[in-house]
Amino acid sequence: MGKNVVALAMAWALAGAGSGALASGKPVEALSALVQGASSRAGAGAELLADFQGATEPGLFIQADDAARALDGAIAAVQRIDTSARPQVGVASLAYLRAAQNLVQSLLDARRKALHAQALDREGAQAVTDLKAAKDNDRPALLARMESVFGQSDDAEAAMKVAVVRAISALAELELRRQLLAAQLGSSDALVPEKTLAAVKRGLQTVQPQEE
């Protein structure tokens, strides 16, 4: 975390002298517009994906995949903009967009793994119910099935926890990159809003692994 603090301090120092000039440059205006569009899609997708307690609407994963691919396009477009007058703007923009893409992809993975774990939990609960109601000669097969489902459920839960930790790390990275880019642009207006990041954080906290 120390390196991140140093990097942030350096970015603020670099931006302090010339943020006003940046706002009037056409390349920066084009870059800001690209970042704003990508931020809108990424933020909306991330907020929906992070609602682990909510219903999984049809098409959610398709929309999230589309948002991640759209960020690929934004990254490529930013690379074509000439920011040679202030190269730090281009560097900060690319790092921010890649962090946004990583968050969407990490949340997508975590949400899919969470759904898989939930499905196995339901299957395990049904196996217990079936075992209680089963005749004696049916019990061995049902018991074997129940043990298998519980084993898969434990593995799925562990995989989900790893994915959630990864998503939490991706959110922290995006928060840092957002601050760095805002420092370069002189404003965070084109970036993912803080309220969206807060909503994503709250969603992740509902499934965040607890320390032993």
Solvent accessible surface area in square Angstrom, and as a share of the most:
residue,aa,sasa,rsa
1,M,179,0.80
2,G,51,0.49
3,K,178,0.75
4,N,51,0.26
5,V,89,0.51
6,V,87,0.50
7,A,42,0.33
8,L,36,0.18
9,A,61,0.47
10,M,117,0.52
11,A,11,0.08
12,W,140,0.49
13,A,78,0.60
14,L,90,0.45
15,A,3,0.02
16,G,60,0.58
17,A,108,0.84
18,G,14,0.13
19,S,34,0.22
20,G,60,0.58
21,A,76,0.59
22,L,6,0.03
23,A,66,0.51
24,S,86,0.55
25,G,24,0.23
26,K,165,0.70
27,P,60,0.37
28,V,17,0.10
29,E,90,0.40
30,A,48,0.37
31,L,0,0.00
32,S,31,0.20
33,A,65,0.50
34,L,61,0.30
35,V,0,0.00
36,Q,98,0.44
37,G,39,0.38
38,A,7,0.06
39,S,4,0.03
40,S,74,0.48
41,R,117,0.43
42,A,3,0.02
43,G,5,0.05
44,A,59,0.46
45,G,11,0.10
46,A,3,0.02
47,E,72,0.32
48,L,96,0.48
49,L,0,0.00
50,A,1,0.01
51,D,70,0.36
52,F,12,0.05
53,Q,128,0.57
54,G,29,0.28
55,A,82,0.64
56,T,51,0.30
57,E,107,0.48
58,P,123,0.77
59,G,30,0.29
60,L,12,0.06
61,F,43,0.18
62,I,119,0.60
63,Q,106,0.47
64,A,2,0.01
65,D,38,0.20
66,D,50,0.26
67,A,4,0.03
68,A,8,0.06
69,R,145,0.53
70,A,32,0.25
71,L,1,0.00
72,D,79,0.41
73,G,41,0.39
74,A,9,0.07
75,I,17,0.09
76,A,39,0.31
77,A,17,0.13
78,V,4,0.02
79,Q,103,0.46
80,R,183,0.67
81,I,34,0.17
82,D,99,0.51
83,T,23,0.13
84,S,86,0.56
85,A,94,0.73
86,R,67,0.25
87,P,76,0.48
88,Q,78,0.35
89,V,1,0.00
90,G,8,0.08
91,V,90,0.52
92,A,13,0.10
93,S,0,0.00
94,L,31,0.15
95,A,26,0.20
96,Y,0,0.00
97,L,0,0.00
98,R,114,0.42
99,A,6,0.05
100,A,1,0.01
101,Q,22,0.10
102,N,67,0.34
103,L,3,0.01
104,V,1,0.00
105,Q,87,0.39
106,S,9,0.06
107,L,0,0.00
108,L,10,0.05
109,D,45,0.23
110,A,0,0.00
111,R,5,0.02
112,R,103,0.38
113,K,65,0.28
114,A,2,0.02
115,L,57,0.29
116,H,106,0.47
117,A,3,0.03
118,Q,70,0.31
119,A,42,0.32
120,L,13,0.06
121,D,76,0.39
122,R,156,0.57
123,E,72,0.32
124,G,1,0.01
125,A,62,0.48
126,Q,91,0.40
127,A,0,0.00
128,V,45,0.26
129,T,78,0.45
130,D,45,0.23
131,L,27,0.13
132,K,153,0.65
133,A,87,0.68
134,A,19,0.15
135,K,149,0.63
136,D,118,0.61
137,N,124,0.64
138,D,68,0.35
139,R,90,0.33
140,P,92,0.58
141,A,74,0.57
142,L,38,0.19
143,L,76,0.38
144,A,59,0.46
145,R,84,0.31
146,M,27,0.12
147,E,108,0.48
148,S,58,0.37
149,V,5,0.03
150,F,84,0.35
151,G,35,0.33
152,Q,88,0.39
153,S,13,0.08
154,D,98,0.51
155,D,100,0.52
156,A,7,0.06
157,E,62,0.28
158,A,55,0.43
159,A,39,0.30
160,M,17,0.08
161,K,85,0.36
162,V,82,0.47
163,A,1,0.01
164,V,0,0.00
165,V,81,0.46
166,R,126,0.46
167,A,0,0.00
168,I,51,0.26
169,S,69,0.45
170,A,3,0.02
171,L,5,0.03
172,A,58,0.45
173,E,59,0.26
174,L,3,0.01
175,E,49,0.22
176,L,17,0.08
177,R,73,0.27
178,R,20,0.07
179,Q,82,0.36
180,L,15,0.08
181,L,0,0.00
182,A,15,0.12
183,A,4,0.03
184,Q,4,0.02
185,L,20,0.10
186,G,50,0.48
187,S,49,0.32
188,S,41,0.27
189,D,128,0.66
190,A,10,0.07
191,L,7,0.03
192,V,3,0.01
193,P,60,0.38
194,E,120,0.54
195,K,161,0.68
196,T,12,0.07
197,L,11,0.05
198,A,41,0.32
199,A,18,0.14
200,V,0,0.00
201,K,84,0.36
202,R,147,0.54
203,G,10,0.10
204,L,2,0.01
205,Q,100,0.44
206,T,74,0.43
207,V,26,0.15
208,Q,78,0.35
209,P,36,0.23
210,Q,149,0.66
211,E,170,0.76
212,E,217,0.97
